[in-house]
């Protein structure tokens, strides 16, 4: 059971879709449901890359590009 609480619960589905998109992009075989067969490095790379892309998108938005 996850203890993470979304600040905007309506965004959960969009974030999940984004997670799978990023995993596919970087070659991590993430699937819905149980992913215990993946290493912590693989799982961490998905989250890290998601944050990196979100920060880049926000910087671009803030700079007016």
Buried (B, 14 or more C-beta within 10 A) or exposed (E): EEEEEEEEEEEEEEEEEBBBEBBEEEEBEBEEEEBEEBEEEBBEBBEEBBEEBEEEEEEEEEEEE
